[in-house]
């Protein structure tokens, strides 16, 4: 399973792979929603469209929020056998 991390000004966003083709977007242990791809979740963070008011209110104020997963920290977790 994969995990992507972005440490923002208000907390730690995580995109967690929930199964083979699904991902969940989290902030500080609060799940914000499911996604079909990790890339789409990262785009919502970058576009301030997460439905997390404390983050989304920064639209047009914060710059350099990565929409590309290559700028998120990737952690590959081993799946239990």
NULUM-625421 format. One record per residue (C-alpha): residue number from 1; chain; x, y, z. Coordinates in Angstrom, 3 decimals. Example, Ala and Ser with C-alpha at 12.3 -4.5 7.8 and 13.67 -1.06 7.14 Angstrom:
2
+------+-------+----------+----------+----------+
| resi | chain |        u |        v |        w |
+------+-------+----------+----------+----------+
|    1 |     A |   12.300 |   -4.500 |    7.800 |
|    2 |     A |   13.670 |   -1.060 |    7.140 |
+------+-------+----------+----------+----------+
***
This chain:
81
+------+-------+----------+----------+----------+
| resi | chain |        u |        v |        w |
+------+-------+----------+----------+----------+
|    1 |     A |    0.000 |    0.000 |    0.000 |
|    2 |     A |    1.115 |    3.541 |   -0.658 |
|    3 |     A |    1.002 |    6.616 |    1.524 |
|    4 |     A |    1.664 |   10.178 |    0.374 |
|    5 |     A |    2.341 |   12.971 |    2.867 |
|    6 |     A |    2.253 |   16.757 |    2.542 |
|    7 |     A |    2.972 |   18.877 |    5.612 |
|    8 |     A |    0.941 |   22.047 |    5.168 |
|    9 |     A |    0.635 |   25.218 |    7.184 |
|   10 |     A |   -2.358 |   23.809 |    9.087 |
|   11 |     A |   -1.433 |   20.153 |    9.435 |
|   12 |     A |   -0.399 |   16.953 |    7.764 |
|   13 |     A |   -2.311 |   15.814 |    4.693 |
|   14 |     A |   -2.118 |   12.135 |    3.871 |
|   15 |     A |   -3.321 |   10.233 |    0.848 |
|   16 |     A |   -3.681 |    6.630 |    1.937 |
|   17 |     A |   -4.221 |    3.758 |   -0.443 |
|   18 |     A |   -7.248 |    1.909 |    0.909 |
|   19 |     A |   -7.256 |   -0.927 |   -1.611 |
|   20 |     A |   -5.829 |   -1.715 |   -5.031 |
|   21 |     A |   -7.490 |    1.246 |   -6.804 |
|   22 |     A |   -8.881 |    3.497 |   -4.079 |
|   23 |     A |   -7.336 |    6.288 |   -2.028 |
|   24 |     A |   -8.532 |    8.286 |    0.973 |
|   25 |     A |   -7.557 |   11.883 |    1.748 |
|   26 |     A |   -6.875 |   12.628 |    5.417 |
|   27 |     A |   -5.784 |   15.591 |    7.489 |
|   28 |     A |   -4.674 |   15.178 |   11.084 |
|   29 |     A |   -6.508 |   11.831 |   11.441 |
|   30 |     A |   -9.747 |   13.149 |    9.913 |
|   31 |     A |  -10.806 |   11.487 |    6.670 |
|   32 |     A |  -11.912 |   14.033 |    4.084 |
|   33 |     A |  -13.088 |   11.625 |    1.407 |
|   34 |     A |  -12.406 |    8.763 |   -0.995 |
|   35 |     A |  -10.774 |    9.149 |   -4.413 |
|   36 |     A |  -10.274 |    7.001 |   -7.484 |
|   37 |     A |   -6.651 |    8.165 |   -7.705 |
|   38 |     A |   -3.993 |    9.658 |   -5.459 |
|   39 |     A |   -3.352 |   12.287 |   -8.135 |
|   40 |     A |   -6.945 |   13.551 |   -7.924 |
|   41 |     A |   -6.699 |   13.872 |   -4.135 |
|   42 |     A |   -3.476 |   15.894 |   -4.475 |
|   43 |     A |   -5.154 |   18.161 |   -7.026 |
|   44 |     A |   -8.027 |   18.868 |   -4.617 |
|   45 |     A |   -5.521 |   19.850 |   -1.920 |
|   46 |     A |   -3.673 |   22.145 |   -4.343 |
|   47 |     A |   -6.951 |   23.673 |   -5.579 |
|   48 |     A |   -8.297 |   24.133 |   -2.029 |
|   49 |     A |  -11.310 |   21.958 |   -2.836 |
|   50 |     A |  -11.148 |   19.472 |    0.041 |
|   51 |     A |  -14.351 |   20.462 |    1.893 |
|   52 |     A |  -12.106 |   21.077 |    4.912 |
|   53 |     A |  -12.931 |   24.706 |    5.668 |
|   54 |     A |   -9.754 |   25.411 |    7.651 |
|   55 |     A |   -7.735 |   24.582 |    4.492 |
|   56 |     A |  -10.031 |   25.664 |    1.678 |
|   57 |     A |  -10.269 |   29.207 |    3.054 |
|   58 |     A |   -6.610 |   29.740 |    2.078 |
|   59 |     A |   -7.429 |   29.654 |   -1.652 |
|   60 |     A |   -5.672 |   32.578 |   -3.351 |
|   61 |     A |   -3.512 |   33.124 |   -0.248 |
|   62 |     A |   -1.032 |   30.230 |   -0.186 |
|   63 |     A |    1.344 |   29.483 |   -3.033 |
|   64 |     A |    3.491 |   26.502 |   -3.983 |
|   65 |     A |    1.043 |   23.866 |   -2.770 |
|   66 |     A |    2.078 |   20.769 |   -4.720 |
|   67 |     A |   -0.533 |   19.261 |   -7.015 |
|   68 |     A |    1.986 |   16.801 |   -8.428 |
|   69 |     A |    2.531 |   13.711 |   -6.281 |
|   70 |     A |    6.258 |   13.839 |   -7.041 |
|   71 |     A |    6.439 |   16.732 |   -4.564 |
|   72 |     A |    4.616 |   14.797 |   -1.841 |
|   73 |     A |    6.584 |   12.388 |    0.343 |
|   74 |     A |    5.845 |    8.812 |   -0.716 |
|   75 |     A |    6.040 |    5.941 |    1.745 |
|   76 |     A |    5.546 |    2.398 |    0.542 |
|   77 |     A |    4.055 |    0.243 |    3.257 |
|   78 |     A |    4.333 |   -3.491 |    3.219 |
|   79 |     A |    1.013 |   -5.291 |    3.065 |
|   80 |     A |    0.479 |   -7.972 |    5.705 |
|   81 |     A |    0.506 |  -11.433 |    4.200 |
+------+-------+----------+----------+----------+
***
